[in-house]
Amino acid sequence: MKEYIYTLFEESGSLTVEEILLHILVAVILSGVIYLSYYFTHAGGVYSKKFNVSLVALTILTATVMTVIGNNIALSLGMVGALSIVRFRTAIKDSRDTAYIFWTIIVGICCGVGDYVVAVTGSAAVFVVLLILGRVRNDNRMLLIIRGARNMERRIEAVVFDYFEAKAMLRVKNTSRESIELIFEMPRKVYLLSNKKEKSIVEMLYELESIEYVNIVTQNDEISG
């Protein structure tokens, strides 16, 4: 039993130089596919060149680590221990970025163990899916910001709720001794449909007394990188 355990820890699964180079080369090629996929699906405000380059490097590094580990249990345990103390604090801007990180790791693992068929097939499937669905965007929201006299609170709310047919939601209410600021949120489609009415919401609000300003802001979940 002791000899069997010893052989497991000593087994290194040594590779030739050609096999190592092939692992890394395939990882480089597939990382280029990931790079292109991220470039096409994130065209716009959320695209980050640095993050895209990091995806390429992560794929190659993962393949390199898996090539080193091979079948050596001792090395794999040591690698797990070393990586467990590393903490990544970079904020993920887009939920799709998490999928790309997993994609690079999985491709790196497949290339590192020489399973190219799985790496290529899986990457092709993910590339097509993300290319088709990757441009899906959240519907922009409209924020209506109104500031006026505090005694106008109920009248302002009545005008807004009636104008948007109760589809606007009151999100923020800031008050002082003399004034009040209300922030309403509504889907962009609701706001665009309301523009077909004879009077705009701005005109309706300014017809009230003691309205200091009315601001309309477009809000979405995308952050410029």
PyMOL commands that place a pseudoatom at each C-alpha (Angstrom):
pseudoatom trace, name=CA, resn=MET, resi=1, chain=A, elem=C, hetatm=0, pos=[0.000, 0.000, 0.000]
pseudoatom trace, name=CA, resn=LYS, resi=2, chain=A, elem=C, hetatm=0, pos=[2.814, 2.390, 0.918]
pseudoatom trace, name=CA, resn=GLU, resi=3, chain=A, elem=C, hetatm=0, pos=[4.609, 1.662, -2.350]
pseudoatom trace, name=CA, resn=TYR, resi=4, chain=A, elem=C, hetatm=0, pos=[1.411, 2.345, -4.330]
pseudoatom trace, name=CA, resn=ILE, resi=5, chain=A, elem=C, hetatm=0, pos=[0.891, 5.711, -2.615]
pseudoatom trace, name=CA, resn=TYR, resi=6, chain=A, elem=C, hetatm=0, pos=[4.567, 6.555, -3.186]
pseudoatom trace, name=CA, resn=THR, resi=7, chain=A, elem=C, hetatm=0, pos=[4.286, 5.803, -6.902]
pseudoatom trace, name=CA, resn=LEU, resi=8, chain=A, elem=C, hetatm=0, pos=[1.218, 8.049, -7.158]
pseudoatom trace, name=CA, resn=PHE, resi=9, chain=A, elem=C, hetatm=0, pos=[3.139, 10.986, -5.707]
pseudoatom trace, name=CA, resn=GLU, resi=10, chain=A, elem=C, hetatm=0, pos=[6.169, 10.319, -7.851]
pseudoatom trace, name=CA, resn=GLU, resi=11, chain=A, elem=C, hetatm=0, pos=[4.250, 9.883, -11.086]
pseudoatom trace, name=CA, resn=SER, resi=12, chain=A, elem=C, hetatm=0, pos=[4.871, 12.953, -13.226]
pseudoatom trace, name=CA, resn=GLY, resi=13, chain=A, elem=C, hetatm=0, pos=[3.451, 11.983, -16.600]
pseudoatom trace, name=CA, resn=SER, resi=14, chain=A, elem=C, hetatm=0, pos=[6.448, 13.553, -18.327]
pseudoatom trace, name=CA, resn=LEU, resi=15, chain=A, elem=C, hetatm=0, pos=[5.769, 15.093, -21.723]
pseudoatom trace, name=CA, resn=THR, resi=16, chain=A, elem=C, hetatm=0, pos=[8.007, 15.673, -24.683]
pseudoatom trace, name=CA, resn=VAL, resi=17, chain=A, elem=C, hetatm=0, pos=[8.880, 19.177, -25.827]
pseudoatom trace, name=CA, resn=GLU, resi=18, chain=A, elem=C, hetatm=0, pos=[6.644, 18.737, -28.883]
pseudoatom trace, name=CA, resn=GLU, resi=19, chain=A, elem=C, hetatm=0, pos=[3.633, 17.800, -26.707]
pseudoatom trace, name=CA, resn=ILE, resi=20, chain=A, elem=C, hetatm=0, pos=[4.184, 20.770, -24.403]
pseudoatom trace, name=CA, resn=LEU, resi=21, chain=A, elem=C, hetatm=0, pos=[4.451, 23.159, -27.340]
pseudoatom trace, name=CA, resn=LEU, resi=22, chain=A, elem=C, hetatm=0, pos=[1.284, 21.672, -28.853]
pseudoatom trace, name=CA, resn=HIS, resi=23, chain=A, elem=C, hetatm=0, pos=[-0.634, 22.219, -25.595]
pseudoatom trace, name=CA, resn=ILE, resi=24, chain=A, elem=C, hetatm=0, pos=[0.408, 25.859, -25.461]
pseudoatom trace, name=CA, resn=LEU, resi=25, chain=A, elem=C, hetatm=0, pos=[-0.136, 26.444, -29.197]
pseudoatom trace, name=CA, resn=VAL, resi=26, chain=A, elem=C, hetatm=0, pos=[-3.710, 25.138, -29.111]
pseudoatom trace, name=CA, resn=ALA, resi=27, chain=A, elem=C, hetatm=0, pos=[-4.365, 27.252, -26.016]
pseudoatom trace, name=CA, resn=VAL, resi=28, chain=A, elem=C, hetatm=0, pos=[-3.074, 30.336, -27.857]
pseudoatom trace, name=CA, resn=ILE, resi=29, chain=A, elem=C, hetatm=0, pos=[-5.312, 29.644, -30.863]
pseudoatom trace, name=CA, resn=LEU, resi=30, chain=A, elem=C, hetatm=0, pos=[-8.423, 29.085, -28.746]
pseudoatom trace, name=CA, resn=SER, resi=31, chain=A, elem=C, hetatm=0, pos=[-7.628, 32.132, -26.616]
pseudoatom trace, name=CA, resn=GLY, resi=32, chain=A, elem=C, hetatm=0, pos=[-7.726, 34.104, -29.866]
pseudoatom trace, name=CA, resn=VAL, resi=33, chain=A, elem=C, hetatm=0, pos=[-11.232, 32.760, -30.454]
pseudoatom trace, name=CA, resn=ILE, resi=34, chain=A, elem=C, hetatm=0, pos=[-12.226, 33.903, -26.972]
pseudoatom trace, name=CA, resn=TYR, resi=35, chain=A, elem=C, hetatm=0, pos=[-10.669, 37.303, -27.662]
pseudoatom trace, name=CA, resn=LEU, resi=36, chain=A, elem=C, hetatm=0, pos=[-12.718, 37.740, -30.824]
pseudoatom trace, name=CA, resn=SER, resi=37, chain=A, elem=C, hetatm=0, pos=[-15.894, 36.565, -29.113]
pseudoatom trace, name=CA, resn=TYR, resi=38, chain=A, elem=C, hetatm=0, pos=[-15.484, 39.071, -26.283]
pseudoatom trace, name=CA, resn=TYR, resi=39, chain=A, elem=C, hetatm=0, pos=[-14.659, 41.835, -28.767]
pseudoatom trace, name=CA, resn=PHE, resi=40, chain=A, elem=C, hetatm=0, pos=[-17.798, 41.254, -30.857]
pseudoatom trace, name=CA, resn=THR, resi=41, chain=A, elem=C, hetatm=0, pos=[-20.239, 40.685, -27.983]
pseudoatom trace, name=CA, resn=HIS, resi=42, chain=A, elem=C, hetatm=0, pos=[-19.031, 43.623, -25.873]
pseudoatom trace, name=CA, resn=ALA, resi=43, chain=A, elem=C, hetatm=0, pos=[-18.831, 46.240, -28.611]
pseudoatom trace, name=CA, resn=GLY, resi=44, chain=A, elem=C, hetatm=0, pos=[-19.942, 49.420, -26.877]
pseudoatom trace, name=CA, resn=GLY, resi=45, chain=A, elem=C, hetatm=0, pos=[-19.506, 51.064, -23.521]
pseudoatom trace, name=CA, resn=VAL, resi=46, chain=A, elem=C, hetatm=0, pos=[-18.715, 47.915, -21.513]
pseudoatom trace, name=CA, resn=TYR, resi=47, chain=A, elem=C, hetatm=0, pos=[-15.834, 46.695, -23.680]
pseudoatom trace, name=CA, resn=SER, resi=48, chain=A, elem=C, hetatm=0, pos=[-12.518, 46.550, -21.826]
pseudoatom trace, name=CA, resn=LYS, resi=49, chain=A, elem=C, hetatm=0, pos=[-9.328, 45.946, -23.808]
pseudoatom trace, name=CA, resn=LYS, resi=50, chain=A, elem=C, hetatm=0, pos=[-7.373, 45.124, -20.657]
pseudoatom trace, name=CA, resn=PHE, resi=51, chain=A, elem=C, hetatm=0, pos=[-9.900, 42.510, -19.550]
pseudoatom trace, name=CA, resn=ASN, resi=52, chain=A, elem=C, hetatm=0, pos=[-9.911, 40.963, -23.025]
pseudoatom trace, name=CA, resn=VAL, resi=53, chain=A, elem=C, hetatm=0, pos=[-6.124, 40.650, -23.010]
pseudoatom trace, name=CA, resn=SER, resi=54, chain=A, elem=C, hetatm=0, pos=[-6.358, 39.144, -19.530]
pseudoatom trace, name=CA, resn=LEU, resi=55, chain=A, elem=C, hetatm=0, pos=[-8.673, 36.439, -20.888]
pseudoatom trace, name=CA, resn=VAL, resi=56, chain=A, elem=C, hetatm=0, pos=[-6.025, 35.439, -23.424]
pseudoatom trace, name=CA, resn=ALA, resi=57, chain=A, elem=C, hetatm=0, pos=[-3.302, 35.338, -20.779]
pseudoatom trace, name=CA, resn=LEU, resi=58, chain=A, elem=C, hetatm=0, pos=[-5.528, 33.374, -18.373]
pseudoatom trace, name=CA, resn=THR, resi=59, chain=A, elem=C, hetatm=0, pos=[-6.193, 30.703, -20.985]
pseudoatom trace, name=CA, resn=ILE, resi=60, chain=A, elem=C, hetatm=0, pos=[-2.487, 30.218, -21.694]
pseudoatom trace, name=CA, resn=LEU, resi=61, chain=A, elem=C, hetatm=0, pos=[-1.549, 30.278, -18.009]
pseudoatom trace, name=CA, resn=THR, resi=62, chain=A, elem=C, hetatm=0, pos=[-4.183, 27.679, -17.125]
pseudoatom trace, name=CA, resn=ALA, resi=63, chain=A, elem=C, hetatm=0, pos=[-2.975, 25.409, -19.922]
pseudoatom trace, name=CA, resn=THR, resi=64, chain=A, elem=C, hetatm=0, pos=[0.610, 25.857, -18.704]
pseudoatom trace, name=CA, resn=VAL, resi=65, chain=A, elem=C, hetatm=0, pos=[-0.328, 24.983, -15.116]
pseudoatom trace, name=CA, resn=MET, resi=66, chain=A, elem=C, hetatm=0, pos=[-2.234, 21.875, -16.215]
pseudoatom trace, name=CA, resn=THR, resi=67, chain=A, elem=C, hetatm=0, pos=[0.721, 20.812, -18.360]
pseudoatom trace, name=CA, resn=VAL, resi=68, chain=A, elem=C, hetatm=0, pos=[3.040, 21.129, -15.373]
pseudoatom trace, name=CA, resn=ILE, resi=69, chain=A, elem=C, hetatm=0, pos=[0.716, 19.267, -13.022]
pseudoatom trace, name=CA, resn=GLY, resi=70, chain=A, elem=C, hetatm=0, pos=[-0.049, 16.381, -15.365]
pseudoatom trace, name=CA, resn=ASN, resi=71, chain=A, elem=C, hetatm=0, pos=[-0.749, 13.297, -13.258]
pseudoatom trace, name=CA, resn=ASN, resi=72, chain=A, elem=C, hetatm=0, pos=[1.442, 14.393, -10.365]
pseudoatom trace, name=CA, resn=ILE, resi=73, chain=A, elem=C, hetatm=0, pos=[-0.763, 14.456, -7.264]
pseudoatom trace, name=CA, resn=ALA, resi=74, chain=A, elem=C, hetatm=0, pos=[1.882, 16.162, -5.157]
pseudoatom trace, name=CA, resn=LEU, resi=75, chain=A, elem=C, hetatm=0, pos=[2.118, 19.061, -7.584]
pseudoatom trace, name=CA, resn=SER, resi=76, chain=A, elem=C, hetatm=0, pos=[-1.660, 19.335, -7.875]
pseudoatom trace, name=CA, resn=LEU, resi=77, chain=A, elem=C, hetatm=0, pos=[-2.075, 19.518, -4.085]
pseudoatom trace, name=CA, resn=GLY, resi=78, chain=A, elem=C, hetatm=0, pos=[0.678, 22.104, -3.855]
pseudoatom trace, name=CA, resn=MET, resi=79, chain=A, elem=C, hetatm=0, pos=[-0.910, 24.167, -6.619]
pseudoatom trace, name=CA, resn=VAL, resi=80, chain=A, elem=C, hetatm=0, pos=[-4.319, 24.078, -4.904]
pseudoatom trace, name=CA, resn=GLY, resi=81, chain=A, elem=C, hetatm=0, pos=[-2.717, 25.239, -1.692]
pseudoatom trace, name=CA, resn=ALA, resi=82, chain=A, elem=C, hetatm=0, pos=[-0.870, 28.058, -3.415]
pseudoatom trace, name=CA, resn=LEU, resi=83, chain=A, elem=C, hetatm=0, pos=[-3.933, 29.303, -5.308]
pseudoatom trace, name=CA, resn=SER, resi=84, chain=A, elem=C, hetatm=0, pos=[-6.172, 29.114, -2.247]
pseudoatom trace, name=CA, resn=ILE, resi=85, chain=A, elem=C, hetatm=0, pos=[-4.355, 32.059, -0.649]
pseudoatom trace, name=CA, resn=VAL, resi=86, chain=A, elem=C, hetatm=0, pos=[-4.804, 34.273, -3.726]
pseudoatom trace, name=CA, resn=ARG, resi=87, chain=A, elem=C, hetatm=0, pos=[-7.741, 36.650, -3.618]
pseudoatom trace, name=CA, resn=PHE, resi=88, chain=A, elem=C, hetatm=0, pos=[-9.001, 38.535, -6.628]
pseudoatom trace, name=CA, resn=ARG, resi=89, chain=A, elem=C, hetatm=0, pos=[-10.737, 41.823, -5.838]
pseudoatom trace, name=CA, resn=THR, resi=90, chain=A, elem=C, hetatm=0, pos=[-11.362, 43.087, -9.374]
pseudoatom trace, name=CA, resn=ALA, resi=91, chain=A, elem=C, hetatm=0, pos=[-15.012, 44.019, -9.742]
pseudoatom trace, name=CA, resn=ILE, resi=92, chain=A, elem=C, hetatm=0, pos=[-16.927, 42.284, -12.519]
pseudoatom trace, name=CA, resn=LYS, resi=93, chain=A, elem=C, hetatm=0, pos=[-18.607, 44.980, -14.632]
pseudoatom trace, name=CA, resn=ASP, resi=94, chain=A, elem=C, hetatm=0, pos=[-20.831, 42.661, -16.638]
pseudoatom trace, name=CA, resn=SER, resi=95, chain=A, elem=C, hetatm=0, pos=[-22.319, 39.336, -15.580]
pseudoatom trace, name=CA, resn=ARG, resi=96, chain=A, elem=C, hetatm=0, pos=[-21.232, 37.924, -18.944]
pseudoatom trace, name=CA, resn=ASP, resi=97, chain=A, elem=C, hetatm=0, pos=[-17.609, 38.448, -17.921]
pseudoatom trace, name=CA, resn=THR, resi=98, chain=A, elem=C, hetatm=0, pos=[-17.974, 35.609, -15.422]
pseudoatom trace, name=CA, resn=ALA, resi=99, chain=A, elem=C, hetatm=0, pos=[-18.902, 33.245, -18.259]
pseudoatom trace, name=CA, resn=TYR, resi=100, chain=A, elem=C, hetatm=0, pos=[-15.801, 34.326, -20.180]
pseudoatom trace, name=CA, resn=ILE, resi=101, chain=A, elem=C, hetatm=0, pos=[-13.568, 33.688, -17.168]
pseudoatom trace, name=CA, resn=PHE, resi=102, chain=A, elem=C, hetatm=0, pos=[-14.957, 30.158, -16.799]
pseudoatom trace, name=CA, resn=TRP, resi=103, chain=A, elem=C, hetatm=0, pos=[-14.567, 29.653, -20.541]
pseudoatom trace, name=CA, resn=THR, resi=104, chain=A, elem=C, hetatm=0, pos=[-10.861, 30.532, -20.437]
pseudoatom trace, name=CA, resn=ILE, resi=105, chain=A, elem=C, hetatm=0, pos=[-10.230, 28.278, -17.447]
pseudoatom trace, name=CA, resn=ILE, resi=106, chain=A, elem=C, hetatm=0, pos=[-12.028, 25.308, -19.001]
pseudoatom trace, name=CA, resn=VAL, resi=107, chain=A, elem=C, hetatm=0, pos=[-10.223, 25.744, -22.328]
pseudoatom trace, name=CA, resn=GLY, resi=108, chain=A, elem=C, hetatm=0, pos=[-6.905, 25.999, -20.488]
pseudoatom trace, name=CA, resn=ILE, resi=109, chain=A, elem=C, hetatm=0, pos=[-7.608, 22.808, -18.553]
pseudoatom trace, name=CA, resn=CYS, resi=110, chain=A, elem=C, hetatm=0, pos=[-8.612, 20.914, -21.706]
pseudoatom trace, name=CA, resn=CYS, resi=111, chain=A, elem=C, hetatm=0, pos=[-5.524, 22.072, -23.581]
pseudoatom trace, name=CA, resn=GLY, resi=112, chain=A, elem=C, hetatm=0, pos=[-3.287, 21.330, -20.601]
pseudoatom trace, name=CA, resn=VAL, resi=113, chain=A, elem=C, hetatm=0, pos=[-4.382, 17.685, -20.488]
pseudoatom trace, name=CA, resn=GLY, resi=114, chain=A, elem=C, hetatm=0, pos=[-4.332, 17.346, -24.268]
pseudoatom trace, name=CA, resn=ASP, resi=115, chain=A, elem=C, hetatm=0, pos=[-8.084, 16.979, -24.791]
pseudoatom trace, name=CA, resn=TYR, resi=116, chain=A, elem=C, hetatm=0, pos=[-8.267, 19.205, -27.840]
pseudoatom trace, name=CA, resn=VAL, resi=117, chain=A, elem=C, hetatm=0, pos=[-11.525, 17.796, -29.208]
pseudoatom trace, name=CA, resn=VAL, resi=118, chain=A, elem=C, hetatm=0, pos=[-13.470, 18.862, -26.124]
pseudoatom trace, name=CA, resn=ALA, resi=119, chain=A, elem=C, hetatm=0, pos=[-11.768, 22.268, -26.086]
pseudoatom trace, name=CA, resn=VAL, resi=120, chain=A, elem=C, hetatm=0, pos=[-12.488, 22.985, -29.758]
pseudoatom trace, name=CA, resn=THR, resi=121, chain=A, elem=C, hetatm=0, pos=[-16.033, 21.607, -29.751]
pseudoatom trace, name=CA, resn=GLY, resi=122, chain=A, elem=C, hetatm=0, pos=[-17.006, 23.396, -26.547]
pseudoatom trace, name=CA, resn=SER, resi=123, chain=A, elem=C, hetatm=0, pos=[-15.419, 26.666, -27.677]
pseudoatom trace, name=CA, resn=ALA, resi=124, chain=A, elem=C, hetatm=0, pos=[-17.226, 26.521, -31.014]
pseudoatom trace, name=CA, resn=ALA, resi=125, chain=A, elem=C, hetatm=0, pos=[-20.575, 26.002, -29.296]
pseudoatom trace, name=CA, resn=VAL, resi=126, chain=A, elem=C, hetatm=0, pos=[-19.992, 28.798, -26.774]
pseudoatom trace, name=CA, resn=PHE, resi=127, chain=A, elem=C, hetatm=0, pos=[-18.740, 31.147, -29.489]
pseudoatom trace, name=CA, resn=VAL, resi=128, chain=A, elem=C, hetatm=0, pos=[-21.916, 30.702, -31.542]
pseudoatom trace, name=CA, resn=VAL, resi=129, chain=A, elem=C, hetatm=0, pos=[-24.218, 31.062, -28.523]
pseudoatom trace, name=CA, resn=LEU, resi=130, chain=A, elem=C, hetatm=0, pos=[-22.508, 34.219, -27.268]
pseudoatom trace, name=CA, resn=LEU, resi=131, chain=A, elem=C, hetatm=0, pos=[-22.348, 35.683, -30.761]
pseudoatom trace, name=CA, resn=ILE, resi=132, chain=A, elem=C, hetatm=0, pos=[-26.114, 35.268, -31.129]
pseudoatom trace, name=CA, resn=LEU, resi=133, chain=A, elem=C, hetatm=0, pos=[-27.182, 36.152, -27.604]
pseudoatom trace, name=CA, resn=GLY, resi=134, chain=A, elem=C, hetatm=0, pos=[-24.216, 38.217, -26.422]
pseudoatom trace, name=CA, resn=ARG, resi=135, chain=A, elem=C, hetatm=0, pos=[-25.608, 41.490, -27.728]
pseudoatom trace, name=CA, resn=VAL, resi=136, chain=A, elem=C, hetatm=0, pos=[-28.695, 41.271, -25.551]
pseudoatom trace, name=CA, resn=ARG, resi=137, chain=A, elem=C, hetatm=0, pos=[-28.981, 44.473, -23.562]
pseudoatom trace, name=CA, resn=ASN, resi=138, chain=A, elem=C, hetatm=0, pos=[-31.089, 45.425, -20.593]
pseudoatom trace, name=CA, resn=ASP, resi=139, chain=A, elem=C, hetatm=0, pos=[-33.906, 47.794, -21.390]
pseudoatom trace, name=CA, resn=ASN, resi=140, chain=A, elem=C, hetatm=0, pos=[-32.897, 51.327, -20.461]
pseudoatom trace, name=CA, resn=ARG, resi=141, chain=A, elem=C, hetatm=0, pos=[-34.780, 52.927, -17.605]
pseudoatom trace, name=CA, resn=MET, resi=142, chain=A, elem=C, hetatm=0, pos=[-35.866, 56.533, -17.445]
pseudoatom trace, name=CA, resn=LEU, resi=143, chain=A, elem=C, hetatm=0, pos=[-35.520, 58.587, -14.287]
pseudoatom trace, name=CA, resn=LEU, resi=144, chain=A, elem=C, hetatm=0, pos=[-37.768, 61.576, -13.763]
pseudoatom trace, name=CA, resn=ILE, resi=145, chain=A, elem=C, hetatm=0, pos=[-36.291, 63.947, -11.167]
pseudoatom trace, name=CA, resn=ILE, resi=146, chain=A, elem=C, hetatm=0, pos=[-38.526, 66.690, -9.816]
pseudoatom trace, name=CA, resn=ARG, resi=147, chain=A, elem=C, hetatm=0, pos=[-37.779, 69.349, -7.224]
pseudoatom trace, name=CA, resn=GLY, resi=148, chain=A, elem=C, hetatm=0, pos=[-40.347, 71.736, -5.854]
pseudoatom trace, name=CA, resn=ALA, resi=149, chain=A, elem=C, hetatm=0, pos=[-42.022, 73.061, -2.742]
pseudoatom trace, name=CA, resn=ARG, resi=150, chain=A, elem=C, hetatm=0, pos=[-42.672, 70.427, -0.094]
pseudoatom trace, name=CA, resn=ASN, resi=151, chain=A, elem=C, hetatm=0, pos=[-46.376, 71.222, 0.069]
pseudoatom trace, name=CA, resn=MET, resi=152, chain=A, elem=C, hetatm=0, pos=[-46.604, 70.167, -3.612]
pseudoatom trace, name=CA, resn=GLU, resi=153, chain=A, elem=C, hetatm=0, pos=[-45.689, 66.538, -2.917]
pseudoatom trace, name=CA, resn=ARG, resi=154, chain=A, elem=C, hetatm=0, pos=[-49.141, 65.019, -3.367]
pseudoatom trace, name=CA, resn=ARG, resi=155, chain=A, elem=C, hetatm=0, pos=[-49.933, 67.076, -6.455]
pseudoatom trace, name=CA, resn=ILE, resi=156, chain=A, elem=C, hetatm=0, pos=[-46.623, 66.115, -8.116]
pseudoatom trace, name=CA, resn=GLU, resi=157, chain=A, elem=C, hetatm=0, pos=[-47.216, 62.424, -7.426]
pseudoatom trace, name=CA, resn=ALA, resi=158, chain=A, elem=C, hetatm=0, pos=[-50.780, 62.673, -8.727]
pseudoatom trace, name=CA, resn=VAL, resi=159, chain=A, elem=C, hetatm=0, pos=[-49.644, 64.265, -12.001]
pseudoatom trace, name=CA, resn=VAL, resi=160, chain=A, elem=C, hetatm=0, pos=[-46.836, 61.727, -12.580]
pseudoatom trace, name=CA, resn=PHE, resi=161, chain=A, elem=C, hetatm=0, pos=[-48.890, 58.636, -11.735]
pseudoatom trace, name=CA, resn=ASP, resi=162, chain=A, elem=C, hetatm=0, pos=[-51.822, 59.824, -13.826]
pseudoatom trace, name=CA, resn=TYR, resi=163, chain=A, elem=C, hetatm=0, pos=[-49.626, 60.807, -16.783]
pseudoatom trace, name=CA, resn=PHE, resi=164, chain=A, elem=C, hetatm=0, pos=[-47.793, 57.452, -16.917]
pseudoatom trace, name=CA, resn=GLU, resi=165, chain=A, elem=C, hetatm=0, pos=[-50.907, 55.464, -15.950]
pseudoatom trace, name=CA, resn=ALA, resi=166, chain=A, elem=C, hetatm=0, pos=[-49.405, 54.173, -12.680]
pseudoatom trace, name=CA, resn=LYS, resi=167, chain=A, elem=C, hetatm=0, pos=[-46.432, 52.629, -14.505]
pseudoatom trace, name=CA, resn=ALA, resi=168, chain=A, elem=C, hetatm=0, pos=[-43.938, 55.018, -12.915]
pseudoatom trace, name=CA, resn=MET, resi=169, chain=A, elem=C, hetatm=0, pos=[-42.445, 53.996, -9.567]
pseudoatom trace, name=CA, resn=LEU, resi=170, chain=A, elem=C, hetatm=0, pos=[-41.328, 56.377, -6.853]
pseudoatom trace, name=CA, resn=ARG, resi=171, chain=A, elem=C, hetatm=0, pos=[-37.750, 55.393, -6.015]
pseudoatom trace, name=CA, resn=VAL, resi=172, chain=A, elem=C, hetatm=0, pos=[-36.347, 58.299, -3.981]
pseudoatom trace, name=CA, resn=LYS, resi=173, chain=A, elem=C, hetatm=0, pos=[-37.882, 61.039, -1.866]
pseudoatom trace, name=CA, resn=ASN, resi=174, chain=A, elem=C, hetatm=0, pos=[-35.542, 63.705, -0.469]
pseudoatom trace, name=CA, resn=THR, resi=175, chain=A, elem=C, hetatm=0, pos=[-37.032, 66.399, 1.707]
pseudoatom trace, name=CA, resn=SER, resi=176, chain=A, elem=C, hetatm=0, pos=[-35.957, 69.537, 3.511]
pseudoatom trace, name=CA, resn=ARG, resi=177, chain=A, elem=C, hetatm=0, pos=[-37.940, 72.014, 5.560]
pseudoatom trace, name=CA, resn=GLU, resi=178, chain=A, elem=C, hetatm=0, pos=[-39.132, 73.894, 2.470]
pseudoatom trace, name=CA, resn=SER, resi=179, chain=A, elem=C, hetatm=0, pos=[-38.491, 71.702, -0.574]
pseudoatom trace, name=CA, resn=ILE, resi=180, chain=A, elem=C, hetatm=0, pos=[-38.829, 68.123, -1.785]
pseudoatom trace, name=CA, resn=GLU, resi=181, chain=A, elem=C, hetatm=0, pos=[-37.094, 66.117, -4.503]
pseudoatom trace, name=CA, resn=LEU, resi=182, chain=A, elem=C, hetatm=0, pos=[-38.818, 63.088, -6.023]
pseudoatom trace, name=CA, resn=ILE, resi=183, chain=A, elem=C, hetatm=0, pos=[-37.197, 60.535, -8.329]
pseudoatom trace, name=CA, resn=PHE, resi=184, chain=A, elem=C, hetatm=0, pos=[-39.500, 58.315, -10.372]
pseudoatom trace, name=CA, resn=GLU, resi=185, chain=A, elem=C, hetatm=0, pos=[-38.391, 55.323, -12.442]
pseudoatom trace, name=CA, resn=MET, resi=186, chain=A, elem=C, hetatm=0, pos=[-40.128, 53.863, -15.476]
pseudoatom trace, name=CA, resn=PRO, resi=187, chain=A, elem=C, hetatm=0, pos=[-39.235, 51.638, -18.460]
pseudoatom trace, name=CA, resn=ARG, resi=188, chain=A, elem=C, hetatm=0, pos=[-38.032, 53.483, -21.522]
pseudoatom trace, name=CA, resn=LYS, resi=189, chain=A, elem=C, hetatm=0, pos=[-40.939, 52.104, -23.564]
pseudoatom trace, name=CA, resn=VAL, resi=190, chain=A, elem=C, hetatm=0, pos=[-43.440, 53.671, -21.171]
pseudoatom trace, name=CA, resn=TYR, resi=191, chain=A, elem=C, hetatm=0, pos=[-41.740, 57.045, -21.477]
pseudoatom trace, name=CA, resn=LEU, resi=192, chain=A, elem=C, hetatm=0, pos=[-41.604, 56.889, -25.289]
pseudoatom trace, name=CA, resn=LEU, resi=193, chain=A, elem=C, hetatm=0, pos=[-45.300, 56.001, -25.503]
pseudoatom trace, name=CA, resn=SER, resi=194, chain=A, elem=C, hetatm=0, pos=[-46.151, 58.935, -23.260]
pseudoatom trace, name=CA, resn=ASN, resi=195, chain=A, elem=C, hetatm=0, pos=[-44.520, 61.327, -25.755]
pseudoatom trace, name=CA, resn=LYS, resi=196, chain=A, elem=C, hetatm=0, pos=[-47.468, 60.778, -28.085]
pseudoatom trace, name=CA, resn=LYS, resi=197, chain=A, elem=C, hetatm=0, pos=[-49.723, 62.751, -25.767]
pseudoatom trace, name=CA, resn=GLU, resi=198, chain=A, elem=C, hetatm=0, pos=[-50.570, 66.375, -26.489]
pseudoatom trace, name=CA, resn=LYS, resi=199, chain=A, elem=C, hetatm=0, pos=[-48.599, 67.735, -23.538]
pseudoatom trace, name=CA, resn=SER, resi=200, chain=A, elem=C, hetatm=0, pos=[-45.265, 66.442, -22.283]
pseudoatom trace, name=CA, resn=ILE, resi=201, chain=A, elem=C, hetatm=0, pos=[-44.744, 65.517, -18.661]
pseudoatom trace, name=CA, resn=VAL, resi=202, chain=A, elem=C, hetatm=0, pos=[-42.413, 68.512, -18.324]
pseudoatom trace, name=CA, resn=GLU, resi=203, chain=A, elem=C, hetatm=0, pos=[-45.139, 70.909, -19.405]
pseudoatom trace, name=CA, resn=MET, resi=204, chain=A, elem=C, hetatm=0, pos=[-47.638, 69.264, -17.072]
pseudoatom trace, name=CA, resn=LEU, resi=205, chain=A, elem=C, hetatm=0, pos=[-45.310, 69.612, -14.101]
pseudoatom trace, name=CA, resn=TYR, resi=206, chain=A, elem=C, hetatm=0, pos=[-44.328, 73.195, -14.758]
pseudoatom trace, name=CA, resn=GLU, resi=207, chain=A, elem=C, hetatm=0, pos=[-47.992, 74.103, -14.802]
pseudoatom trace, name=CA, resn=LEU, resi=208, chain=A, elem=C, hetatm=0, pos=[-47.954, 73.342, -11.094]
pseudoatom trace, name=CA, resn=GLU, resi=209, chain=A, elem=C, hetatm=0, pos=[-46.823, 75.954, -8.627]
pseudoatom trace, name=CA, resn=SER, resi=210, chain=A, elem=C, hetatm=0, pos=[-43.351, 76.171, -7.079]
pseudoatom trace, name=CA, resn=ILE, resi=211, chain=A, elem=C, hetatm=0, pos=[-41.565, 73.640, -9.329]
pseudoatom trace, name=CA, resn=GLU, resi=212, chain=A, elem=C, hetatm=0, pos=[-37.818, 74.415, -9.328]
pseudoatom trace, name=CA, resn=TYR, resi=213, chain=A, elem=C, hetatm=0, pos=[-36.666, 71.938, -11.986]
pseudoatom trace, name=CA, resn=VAL, resi=214, chain=A, elem=C, hetatm=0, pos=[-37.564, 68.755, -13.857]
pseudoatom trace, name=CA, resn=ASN, resi=215, chain=A, elem=C, hetatm=0, pos=[-34.776, 66.467, -15.078]
pseudoatom trace, name=CA, resn=ILE, resi=216, chain=A, elem=C, hetatm=0, pos=[-35.111, 63.370, -17.265]
pseudoatom trace, name=CA, resn=VAL, resi=217, chain=A, elem=C, hetatm=0, pos=[-32.205, 60.904, -17.163]
pseudoatom trace, name=CA, resn=THR, resi=218, chain=A, elem=C, hetatm=0, pos=[-31.582, 57.653, -19.019]
pseudoatom trace, name=CA, resn=GLN, resi=219, chain=A, elem=C, hetatm=0, pos=[-30.158, 54.895, -16.807]
pseudoatom trace, name=CA, resn=ASN, resi=220, chain=A, elem=C, hetatm=0, pos=[-28.777, 51.486, -17.689]
pseudoatom trace, name=CA, resn=ASP, resi=221, chain=A, elem=C, hetatm=0, pos=[-26.561, 48.779, -16.134]
pseudoatom trace, name=CA, resn=GLU, resi=222, chain=A, elem=C, hetatm=0, pos=[-23.601, 49.195, -18.464]
pseudoatom trace, name=CA, resn=ILE, resi=223, chain=A, elem=C, hetatm=0, pos=[-20.437, 50.783, -17.113]
pseudoatom trace, name=CA, resn=SER, resi=224, chain=A, elem=C, hetatm=0, pos=[-17.768, 52.237, -19.332]
pseudoatom trace, name=CA, resn=GLY, resi=225, chain=A, elem=C, hetatm=0, pos=[-14.460, 50.432, -19.024]
for i in range(1, 225): cmd.bond("trace and resi %d" % i, "trace and resi %d" % (i + 1))
show_as sticks, trace
zoom trace
